[in-house]
Amino acid sequence: MKIYLENEVLAEFDFDHEKVADDVCAAVLDQENCPFDCEINILITDDEGIHAINKEARGIDSPTDVLSFPGLFFEKPGEFNKDDLDIADNYDPENGLLNLGDIVLSYDRIVKQAEEFGHSIKREYAFLITHSMLHLCGYDHMNDDDAALMQQRQRMVLEKLNISRG
């Protein structure tokens, strides 16, 4: 697994945010039994930056906490079917890694939501990456059943990593 992490706003964390991103992405891929070596792109920006991306990509004229741009299509969430994914366009020609997709995080929202929810910035950061990684693995929360499944998968990853709300 290779994570390309860009911190365009020079956000400062009181923990090793690169290691946390690596650990979270690896835990999600392990949980989902991903048989491929993957690459994931993560951009840390601010409310202004994510607002512009949200408006351009989704037509939504407001900031958000995280955006997910999956690189793959899944028949079923978390089902890494080799036959479906064995298409040259799904792989980076330079390193041969499966391009799972892109994650965009708002540092401003990470800090604000951590305060609002009464937990650490590390927990909010890890949660948002977990949430987005599950989107990259085909999960969504468009109906109650899908949302419950996604929440369960998120909880399992964060518990495995011992990242709690406290």
C-alpha positions as CSV (number, residue, x, y, z in Angstrom):
1,M,0.0,0.0,0.0
2,K,1.2,3.5,-0.9
3,I,-0.4,6.6,0.5
4,Y,0.3,9.9,-1.2
5,L,-0.5,12.5,1.5
6,E,-0.4,16.2,0.6
7,N,-0.9,18.8,3.4
8,E,-1.6,21.9,1.3
9,V,-2.5,24.1,4.2
10,L,0.4,23.0,6.4
11,A,-2.0,21.8,9.1
12,E,-0.3,21.0,12.3
13,F,-1.2,17.9,14.3
14,D,0.0,16.9,17.8
15,F,0.3,13.3,16.6
16,D,2.0,11.6,13.6
17,H,-0.8,12.2,11.1
18,E,1.0,10.3,8.3
19,K,1.3,7.2,10.5
20,V,-2.3,7.4,11.6
21,A,-3.4,7.7,7.9
22,D,-1.2,4.6,7.0
23,D,-2.6,2.6,10.0
24,V,-6.2,3.5,9.2
25,C,-5.9,2.8,5.5
26,A,-4.1,-0.5,6.1
27,A,-6.8,-1.5,8.8
28,V,-9.6,-0.9,6.4
29,L,-8.0,-2.8,3.5
30,D,-7.2,-5.7,5.9
31,Q,-10.8,-5.7,7.3
32,E,-12.2,-5.7,3.7
33,N,-9.8,-8.5,2.7
34,C,-8.3,-6.5,-0.2
35,P,-5.9,-8.8,-2.0
36,F,-4.3,-6.0,-4.0
37,D,-1.5,-3.6,-3.3
38,C,-3.2,-0.2,-3.5
39,E,-2.4,3.4,-3.7
40,I,-4.6,6.1,-2.0
41,N,-4.3,9.9,-2.4
42,I,-5.1,12.0,0.6
43,L,-5.3,15.8,0.5
44,I,-5.5,17.9,3.6
45,T,-7.0,21.3,2.8
46,D,-9.1,23.9,4.6
47,D,-12.8,24.9,4.4
48,E,-12.1,27.2,1.5
49,G,-10.3,24.5,-0.5
50,I,-12.8,21.7,0.2
51,H,-15.6,24.2,-0.6
52,A,-14.1,24.8,-4.1
53,I,-13.7,21.1,-4.7
54,N,-17.2,20.3,-3.5
55,K,-18.7,22.9,-5.7
56,E,-16.7,21.8,-8.8
57,A,-17.1,18.1,-8.3
58,R,-20.5,17.7,-6.8
59,G,-22.2,21.0,-7.5
60,I,-22.6,21.7,-3.8
61,D,-21.8,25.2,-2.9
62,S,-20.6,24.7,0.7
63,P,-17.6,23.2,2.6
64,T,-17.8,19.7,4.1
65,D,-15.6,17.6,6.3
66,V,-14.4,14.9,3.8
67,L,-14.9,14.1,0.2
68,S,-14.3,10.6,-1.4
69,F,-13.5,10.0,-5.0
70,P,-13.5,6.3,-5.6
71,G,-11.2,5.0,-8.4
72,L,-13.1,1.7,-8.7
73,F,-16.7,0.4,-9.1
74,F,-17.8,-2.4,-6.8
75,E,-20.7,-4.8,-7.5
76,K,-21.0,-5.3,-3.7
77,P,-19.3,-3.1,-1.0
78,G,-15.9,-4.5,-0.1
79,E,-16.0,-7.2,-2.7
80,F,-12.6,-7.0,-4.4
81,N,-13.4,-9.3,-7.4
82,K,-10.1,-9.9,-9.3
83,D,-11.9,-10.3,-12.6
84,D,-13.8,-7.0,-12.3
85,L,-10.6,-5.1,-11.2
86,D,-8.2,-6.7,-13.6
87,I,-8.4,-3.8,-16.0
88,A,-5.2,-1.9,-16.9
89,D,-6.8,1.5,-16.3
90,N,-7.3,0.6,-12.6
91,Y,-3.5,0.4,-12.0
92,D,-0.8,3.1,-11.9
93,P,1.5,2.3,-14.8
94,E,4.5,3.6,-12.9
95,N,4.2,1.4,-9.8
96,G,1.6,-1.3,-10.7
97,L,-0.6,-0.4,-7.7
98,L,-4.4,-0.5,-7.8
99,N,-5.7,3.1,-7.7
100,L,-8.3,2.9,-4.9
101,G,-9.1,6.6,-5.1
102,D,-8.8,10.0,-3.5
103,I,-9.7,11.5,-0.1
104,V,-10.0,15.2,0.6
105,L,-10.1,16.3,4.3
106,S,-10.9,19.7,5.7
107,Y,-8.5,20.5,8.6
108,D,-10.8,23.2,9.7
109,R,-13.7,20.7,10.0
110,I,-11.5,18.1,11.7
111,V,-10.6,20.6,14.5
112,K,-14.2,22.0,14.8
113,Q,-15.9,18.6,14.8
114,A,-13.5,17.1,17.3
115,E,-14.4,20.0,19.7
116,E,-18.1,19.7,19.0
117,F,-18.1,15.9,19.6
118,G,-15.8,16.1,22.6
119,H,-13.1,13.9,21.3
120,S,-9.5,14.3,20.1
121,I,-8.4,15.7,16.8
122,K,-6.7,12.4,16.2
123,R,-10.0,10.5,16.6
124,E,-11.8,12.8,14.2
125,Y,-9.0,12.6,11.7
126,A,-8.9,8.8,11.9
127,F,-12.7,8.6,11.7
128,L,-13.0,10.7,8.6
129,I,-10.2,8.7,6.8
130,T,-12.0,5.4,7.9
131,H,-15.3,6.7,6.6
132,S,-13.8,7.8,3.3
133,M,-11.8,4.6,2.8
134,L,-15.0,2.6,3.2
135,H,-16.5,4.8,0.4
136,L,-13.5,4.0,-1.7
137,C,-14.2,0.3,-1.0
138,G,-17.8,0.7,-2.3
139,Y,-19.8,1.4,0.8
140,D,-22.3,4.1,1.1
141,H,-25.0,5.4,3.5
142,M,-27.9,6.3,1.2
143,N,-30.4,4.2,3.1
144,D,-30.7,3.1,6.8
145,D,-29.4,-0.5,6.2
146,D,-26.3,0.7,4.3
147,A,-25.7,3.4,6.9
148,A,-25.9,0.9,9.7
149,L,-23.4,-1.4,7.9
150,M,-21.0,1.4,7.2
151,Q,-21.2,2.6,10.9
152,Q,-20.5,-1.0,12.0
153,R,-17.4,-1.3,9.7
154,Q,-16.1,2.1,10.9
155,R,-16.5,1.2,14.5
156,M,-14.6,-2.1,13.9
157,V,-11.7,-0.4,12.3
158,L,-11.4,2.3,15.0
159,E,-11.7,-0.3,17.8
160,K,-9.0,-2.4,16.2
161,L,-6.7,0.6,16.2
162,N,-7.7,1.5,19.7
163,I,-8.8,4.9,18.7
164,S,-11.7,5.9,20.9
165,R,-14.0,8.8,21.4
166,G,-12.4,9.6,24.7
